[in-house]
Amino acid sequence: REPVWQALSPGAIAAGLAAGTKASFALVVPSLAVIAVWVFVPVWTGLWREGAVRRRWPVWMARAIFMGSLAALVVLPSGYLDNLKLYGHPLGSEKVREHHTFSGKSLPYIALSSARNFLRFGMDSLALECPFPAAGVSAAHDALRRIPRKAIELAGIDLKQSHDSVYAFSYGKDCTAHEDISYWGIAGFALVFPCWLSGFFRRSRWSCLLPFLTASILFVFCQAWSGPYDPWRGRYFIQLAPFSLPMLFFAWNAGRRIFRGYVAAVVALACVTAVCAAVFRPNRPLVSFSDGKQETRSVFDKTREEQLTANMGALSSILRYEQQVPAQAVVGVRFPRNRNEYALFGKGLTRTVIPFPENISGINPFTNRVDYVVYSGSDSGGTWIVRKVQTDETAERAFAIIQNMLNRSSEPMQER
């Protein structure tokens, strides 16, 4: 009945680290608040009746303020203040906010797009996510999604329209297990979703789990409401685990033998798909295999450059870059968004790589310390332009020369 303040300190630090790592932590806060209210309100009500709150509220209030300050102290160095200084908003530039949120959109637009997002996430969740190279697995995956797709199309709902999507939604999701676009696989639609339905229809016996059901549904709504559809939100849904799994545990304890057998079978299948996801992961499988259409080499049979560029599509560019740029060079990089620079450090990580984003106002303070600049204007890898910075140039000037050259030329991009 007495609050355990020692447990709140690591909780405050964990919340601060989560908020400082990624702003999307805010989407989990409403679900956490539901659980917190359900846990703390009865306790504080009892303490109030006993008079403990009235006697000790100044001390408890001071401790609560300290915990909040501790969380804020962890968040402050994470970059929100820098964004506020550079762009006038803690979440970054207007372009970034438009890309990730419904910034500037009307409430009816947000409501309609959020409803479509809810259906899109539901369709994305209906996937086996088992990349085992067998035709039967792909056929079962397609059959699982066929009926919901027909129902949505018969209802006249267009999920493919792209004006409210970062990338257009597609019904043709592959039966693969990617670290970004995967959801729960078979464990989601065969275990978690049925537990949600049981929570709706058996409220008298499951009243203690109603907060977890509410928190789970609220989490999905927050994801749908937060911004345009993004197929890479699948990784966020792992945060549903602490809200959804308690319902599964309760169902296991209260269920009959046939239900426990069903759960055991689904868990076993989920373990099989997890092993397949690790062994046959896209672009980097642990073993070589053929799906009847093409041969896929094991990651252990690939060179270092092939491993680094498996998802980038820029193998020829990185090979030329390795030939042109010395191992100890300082390299300025201007790549499109979501393009990783890790392949540029070289073997042994001997190069110094400094990013020069186009949307940053002002002069990069490292502009006079760069030996080479690398530019690519293609999201899909494309050809890289490598230029040695002359003694009378800065990196910003070298990038400007490259850009002027591209603007004047109507020919395909050529490496310099």
VMD Tcl script that draws the C-alpha trace (Angstrom):
set ca {
  {0.00 0.00 0.00}
  {3.01 2.31 0.44}
  {4.47 3.77 -2.80}
  {7.89 2.27 -3.58}
  {9.81 5.35 -4.59}
  {13.02 3.43 -5.23}
  {11.31 1.72 -8.16}
  {10.24 5.03 -9.69}
  {13.81 6.30 -10.16}
  {14.81 3.70 -12.80}
  {11.31 4.08 -14.27}
  {11.82 7.82 -14.68}
  {15.25 7.28 -16.22}
  {13.86 4.63 -18.59}
  {11.05 6.97 -19.68}
  {13.56 9.77 -20.24}
  {15.83 7.54 -22.29}
  {12.90 6.31 -24.39}
  {11.64 9.85 -25.06}
  {15.17 11.03 -25.79}
  {15.85 8.18 -28.21}
  {12.74 8.62 -30.36}
  {9.80 10.99 -30.27}
  {7.46 8.12 -31.18}
  {7.63 7.12 -27.51}
  {4.82 9.65 -27.08}
  {2.52 7.23 -28.90}
  {2.97 4.70 -26.09}
  {2.27 7.18 -23.29}
  {-1.59 7.01 -23.53}
  {-1.47 3.21 -23.16}
  {0.92 3.47 -20.23}
  {-1.36 6.07 -18.68}
  {-4.31 3.65 -18.81}
  {-2.31 1.01 -16.90}
  {-0.99 3.62 -14.46}
  {-4.46 4.93 -13.64}
  {-5.79 1.40 -13.18}
  {-2.93 0.55 -10.79}
  {-2.53 3.76 -8.81}
  {-6.07 5.09 -8.38}
  {-7.25 2.28 -6.07}
  {-4.03 2.48 -4.06}
  {-4.21 6.24 -3.64}
  {-7.93 6.06 -2.84}
  {-7.19 3.66 0.01}
  {-4.33 5.79 1.25}
  {-6.55 8.88 1.15}
  {-9.19 7.20 3.26}
  {-6.56 6.21 5.78}
  {-5.27 9.78 5.88}
  {-1.79 8.94 4.64}
  {-2.06 11.17 1.59}
  {-3.21 14.19 3.61}
  {-0.35 13.74 6.06}
  {2.47 13.13 3.62}
  {1.39 14.77 0.35}
  {4.11 17.50 0.43}
  {6.85 14.88 0.60}
  {5.24 12.74 -2.10}
  {4.69 15.77 -4.33}
  {8.35 16.77 -3.96}
  {9.42 13.23 -4.88}
  {7.11 13.18 -7.91}
  {8.53 16.49 -9.10}
  {12.03 15.09 -8.64}
  {11.17 12.01 -10.72}
  {9.74 14.18 -13.49}
  {12.83 16.39 -13.42}
  {15.04 13.31 -13.59}
  {13.24 12.12 -16.71}
  {13.44 15.59 -18.28}
  {17.16 15.78 -17.47}
  {17.76 12.61 -19.46}
  {15.69 13.92 -22.40}
  {17.32 17.36 -22.70}
  {20.65 16.35 -24.35}
  {18.89 14.24 -27.01}
  {18.41 16.93 -29.67}
  {14.96 18.43 -29.10}
  {16.49 21.74 -28.01}
  {18.81 21.75 -31.03}
  {15.82 21.18 -33.31}
  {13.96 23.99 -31.58}
  {16.94 26.29 -32.14}
  {17.46 25.30 -35.79}
  {13.87 24.86 -36.99}
  {11.67 26.46 -34.34}
  {10.10 23.09 -33.50}
  {11.38 20.26 -31.25}
  {10.53 17.59 -33.84}
  {12.64 19.12 -36.60}
  {12.03 20.86 -39.89}
  {8.63 21.32 -41.49}
  {9.56 18.80 -44.18}
  {10.30 16.16 -41.54}
  {7.06 16.87 -39.68}
  {5.01 16.62 -42.88}
  {6.71 13.31 -43.66}
  {6.00 11.70 -40.28}
  {2.86 13.45 -38.97}
  {-0.42 14.98 -40.13}
  {1.04 18.44 -39.56}
  {-1.19 21.16 -41.01}
  {-4.03 18.77 -41.97}
  {-7.67 19.30 -41.05}
  {-9.42 17.14 -38.45}
  {-11.75 15.43 -40.99}
  {-8.74 14.58 -43.17}
  {-6.88 13.14 -40.16}
  {-9.92 11.11 -39.05}
  {-10.47 9.59 -42.51}
  {-6.78 8.85 -43.06}
  {-6.48 7.33 -39.58}
  {-9.39 4.98 -40.29}
  {-7.67 3.84 -43.48}
  {-4.40 3.43 -41.58}
  {-6.16 1.20 -39.06}
  {-7.26 -1.09 -41.88}
  {-3.83 -0.95 -43.50}
  {-2.12 -2.00 -40.28}
  {-4.67 -4.79 -39.93}
  {-3.90 -6.08 -43.41}
  {-0.16 -5.84 -42.82}
  {-0.61 -7.86 -39.63}
  {-2.26 -10.71 -41.56}
  {0.98 -12.26 -42.74}
  {2.79 -15.50 -42.02}
  {6.17 -13.73 -42.24}
  {7.87 -17.06 -42.86}
  {10.41 -16.72 -45.69}
  {10.86 -20.47 -46.12}
  {11.50 -21.04 -49.85}
  {8.51 -23.26 -50.58}
  {5.51 -22.58 -52.82}
  {3.05 -23.86 -50.22}
  {4.09 -21.21 -47.69}
  {3.51 -18.37 -50.16}
  {0.16 -19.87 -51.20}
  {-1.01 -20.06 -47.58}
  {0.14 -16.48 -47.02}
  {-1.84 -15.23 -50.04}
  {-4.96 -17.21 -49.04}
  {-4.85 -15.71 -45.54}
  {-5.07 -12.18 -46.94}
  {-7.51 -12.85 -49.79}
  {-10.84 -12.70 -47.91}
  {-10.12 -9.49 -45.94}
  {-8.92 -7.85 -49.13}
  {-12.12 -8.77 -50.98}
  {-14.23 -7.47 -48.08}
  {-12.42 -4.12 -48.05}
  {-12.68 -3.73 -51.82}
  {-16.39 -4.66 -51.82}
  {-16.96 -1.97 -49.19}
  {-15.51 0.57 -51.65}
  {-12.57 1.49 -49.40}
  {-9.46 2.47 -51.32}
  {-6.37 1.77 -49.22}
  {-3.96 2.21 -52.13}
  {-4.38 5.96 -52.53}
  {-1.07 7.60 -51.72}
  {-1.95 11.15 -50.67}
  {-2.03 10.07 -47.01}
  {0.87 7.60 -47.22}
  {4.62 7.96 -47.06}
  {4.72 5.00 -49.43}
  {1.65 3.62 -51.14}
  {-0.02 0.67 -49.43}
  {0.09 -2.63 -51.31}
  {-1.98 -5.76 -50.82}
  {0.87 -7.78 -52.28}
  {2.98 -7.94 -49.15}
  {5.65 -10.61 -49.44}
  {5.77 -13.60 -47.13}
  {9.01 -12.39 -45.63}
  {10.33 -11.31 -42.24}
  {12.03 -7.95 -42.50}
  {13.28 -6.22 -39.37}
  {11.35 -3.05 -40.21}
  {8.10 -4.09 -41.89}
  {7.34 -7.24 -39.89}
  {4.57 -7.27 -37.30}
  {3.78 -10.29 -35.11}
  {3.47 -12.91 -37.81}
  {1.34 -15.92 -36.92}
  {1.49 -15.00 -33.21}
  {-0.48 -11.85 -33.96}
  {-3.56 -13.00 -35.86}
  {-3.65 -16.47 -34.28}
  {-3.02 -15.56 -30.62}
  {-3.12 -11.85 -29.78}
  {-6.17 -10.90 -31.86}
  {-8.32 -13.77 -30.48}
  {-7.42 -12.69 -26.96}
  {-8.64 -9.19 -27.76}
  {-11.95 -10.61 -28.96}
  {-12.25 -12.75 -25.83}
  {-11.75 -9.64 -23.74}
  {-14.74 -8.05 -25.48}
  {-17.11 -10.98 -25.10}
  {-16.11 -12.20 -21.63}
  {-15.95 -8.94 -19.73}
  {-17.52 -10.39 -16.55}
  {-14.66 -12.83 -16.03}
  {-11.92 -10.71 -17.55}
  {-12.66 -7.36 -15.91}
  {-9.16 -7.21 -14.47}
  {-7.75 -7.37 -18.01}
  {-9.97 -4.62 -19.42}
  {-7.21 -2.01 -18.89}
  {-4.79 -4.13 -20.94}
  {-7.35 -4.53 -23.70}
  {-8.01 -0.78 -23.66}
  {-4.28 -0.01 -23.69}
  {-3.72 -2.37 -26.65}
  {-6.50 -0.90 -28.79}
  {-5.46 2.63 -27.82}
  {-1.89 1.91 -28.91}
  {-3.04 0.85 -32.38}
  {-5.27 3.91 -32.70}
  {-2.38 6.18 -31.70}
  {-0.20 4.63 -34.39}
  {-2.95 5.10 -36.98}
  {-3.71 8.66 -35.86}
  {-0.10 9.87 -35.61}
  {0.72 10.37 -39.27}
  {0.67 9.09 -42.87}
  {0.79 5.35 -43.47}
  {4.31 4.01 -43.30}
  {5.00 0.32 -44.05}
  {8.02 0.47 -41.74}
  {5.88 0.98 -38.64}
  {5.76 -2.78 -38.15}
  {8.74 -2.66 -35.78}
  {6.81 -0.32 -33.45}
  {4.16 -2.93 -32.80}
  {6.52 -5.02 -30.69}
  {5.60 -2.48 -27.99}
  {2.17 -4.11 -27.90}
  {3.67 -7.09 -26.06}
  {3.39 -5.81 -22.45}
  {-0.22 -4.77 -23.05}
  {-1.43 -7.85 -24.95}
  {0.43 -10.80 -23.44}
  {-1.23 -10.58 -19.98}
  {-4.52 -11.42 -21.70}
  {-2.90 -14.48 -23.26}
  {-1.54 -15.63 -19.89}
  {-4.97 -15.29 -18.33}
  {-6.56 -17.19 -21.20}
  {-3.98 -19.97 -20.77}
  {-4.72 -20.32 -17.06}
  {-8.49 -20.18 -17.53}
  {-8.63 -22.19 -20.75}
  {-9.45 -25.82 -21.30}
  {-7.10 -28.50 -22.53}
  {-8.12 -28.03 -26.16}
  {-7.36 -24.31 -25.94}
  {-3.97 -24.97 -24.38}
  {-3.22 -27.40 -27.17}
  {-4.14 -24.71 -29.71}
  {-1.88 -22.16 -28.01}
  {0.99 -24.65 -27.87}
  {0.59 -25.41 -31.59}
  {0.57 -21.72 -32.53}
  {3.62 -21.02 -30.36}
  {5.44 -23.94 -31.99}
  {4.62 -22.59 -35.46}
  {5.73 -19.13 -34.37}
  {9.06 -20.60 -33.27}
  {9.45 -22.29 -36.66}
  {8.76 -19.02 -38.49}
  {11.24 -17.23 -36.20}
  {13.97 -19.72 -37.11}
  {13.12 -19.34 -40.81}
  {13.21 -15.55 -40.44}
  {16.75 -15.75 -39.09}
  {18.03 -18.35 -41.55}
  {16.36 -16.97 -44.73}
  {16.42 -13.25 -43.91}
  {16.14 -10.97 -46.97}
  {19.43 -10.18 -48.74}
  {21.48 -11.81 -45.97}
  {20.44 -15.46 -45.58}
  {22.63 -17.71 -43.46}
  {22.49 -20.45 -46.09}
  {22.36 -20.36 -49.86}
  {19.07 -21.47 -51.40}
  {16.92 -21.33 -54.50}
  {13.22 -20.57 -54.67}
  {12.87 -21.94 -58.18}
  {13.27 -18.51 -59.78}
  {16.70 -17.35 -58.60}
  {19.65 -18.40 -56.52}
  {20.31 -16.49 -53.29}
  {23.83 -16.65 -51.86}
  {24.61 -16.98 -48.19}
  {25.87 -13.88 -46.43}
  {29.01 -15.86 -45.57}
  {29.76 -16.29 -49.28}
  {29.66 -12.54 -49.94}
  {32.49 -10.04 -49.76}
  {32.56 -7.25 -47.20}
  {31.33 -4.74 -49.78}
  {28.49 -7.02 -50.89}
  {27.38 -7.47 -47.29}
  {27.41 -3.73 -46.61}
  {25.47 -2.83 -49.75}
  {22.95 -5.69 -49.70}
  {20.07 -3.25 -49.13}
  {21.58 -0.22 -50.88}
  {22.04 -1.31 -54.49}
  {25.32 0.58 -54.81}
  {27.98 -2.12 -55.01}
  {29.76 -0.70 -58.08}
  {29.81 2.77 -56.50}
  {31.29 1.57 -53.20}
  {33.99 -0.38 -55.08}
  {35.03 2.74 -57.04}
  {34.86 4.79 -53.84}
  {37.25 2.35 -52.12}
  {39.71 2.74 -55.00}
  {39.60 6.56 -55.06}
  {39.47 7.58 -51.41}
  {42.48 6.94 -49.11}
  {41.92 4.88 -45.99}
  {42.66 7.77 -43.60}
  {40.67 10.47 -45.42}
  {38.05 12.78 -43.93}
  {34.95 12.42 -46.11}
  {31.98 14.79 -46.37}
  {28.78 13.00 -47.39}
  {25.55 14.32 -48.88}
  {23.16 11.42 -49.33}
  {19.35 11.33 -49.57}
  {17.29 10.69 -46.47}
  {17.32 7.14 -45.10}
  {20.56 6.40 -46.91}
  {23.14 4.93 -44.51}
  {26.74 6.10 -44.57}
  {28.21 3.11 -42.72}
  {29.73 1.63 -45.88}
  {31.94 4.72 -46.28}
  {34.10 4.22 -43.18}
  {36.15 1.51 -44.85}
  {37.71 -1.65 -43.53}
  {38.77 -1.12 -39.93}
  {36.64 2.06 -39.74}
  {39.70 4.19 -40.55}
  {37.96 7.04 -42.39}
  {36.18 9.95 -40.74}
  {32.71 10.49 -42.25}
  {30.88 13.82 -41.77}
  {27.29 14.21 -43.04}
  {26.27 17.44 -44.81}
  {22.43 17.32 -45.03}
  {20.87 19.63 -47.58}
  {18.08 20.80 -45.29}
  {20.43 22.13 -42.57}
  {20.66 25.92 -42.59}
  {24.02 27.58 -42.05}
  {27.57 26.36 -42.64}
  {28.70 23.03 -41.27}
  {31.53 23.77 -38.78}
  {33.57 20.89 -40.26}
  {33.49 22.24 -43.81}
  {37.22 23.14 -43.77}
  {38.37 19.75 -42.49}
  {37.18 17.58 -45.38}
  {39.50 15.87 -47.91}
  {36.85 14.32 -50.18}
  {33.13 14.78 -50.73}
  {30.67 12.12 -51.88}
  {27.29 12.99 -53.36}
  {24.35 10.84 -54.37}
  {20.94 12.14 -55.35}
  {19.25 8.75 -55.68}
  {17.22 7.03 -52.97}
  {17.90 3.65 -54.59}
  {21.68 3.87 -54.40}
  {22.48 5.17 -57.88}
  {25.90 6.47 -58.92}
  {28.00 8.32 -56.40}
  {29.97 11.43 -57.36}
  {33.33 11.55 -55.58}
  {35.31 14.78 -55.64}
  {38.63 15.63 -54.03}
  {38.39 18.94 -52.17}
  {40.99 21.36 -53.53}
  {43.22 23.41 -51.24}
  {41.27 26.62 -51.93}
  {37.85 24.93 -51.49}
  {35.57 24.03 -48.63}
  {33.28 21.04 -48.54}
  {30.26 23.31 -49.01}
  {31.92 24.80 -52.08}
  {32.71 21.34 -53.48}
  {29.08 20.27 -53.06}
  {27.96 23.49 -54.75}
  {30.24 22.76 -57.73}
  {28.76 19.26 -58.05}
  {25.22 20.61 -57.85}
  {25.90 23.31 -60.47}
  {27.41 20.70 -62.76}
  {24.32 18.52 -62.41}
  {21.99 21.45 -63.00}
  {23.76 22.41 -66.20}
  {24.05 18.92 -67.57}
  {21.16 17.04 -69.11}
  {23.23 13.86 -69.44}
  {23.09 10.99 -66.94}
  {25.07 11.50 -63.76}
  {28.73 10.57 -64.26}
  {31.29 10.03 -61.54}
  {34.05 12.63 -61.35}
}
mol new
graphics top color blue
foreach p $ca { graphics top sphere $p radius 0.5 }
foreach p [lrange $ca 0 end-1] q [lrange $ca 1 end] { graphics top cylinder $p $q radius 0.2 }
display resetview
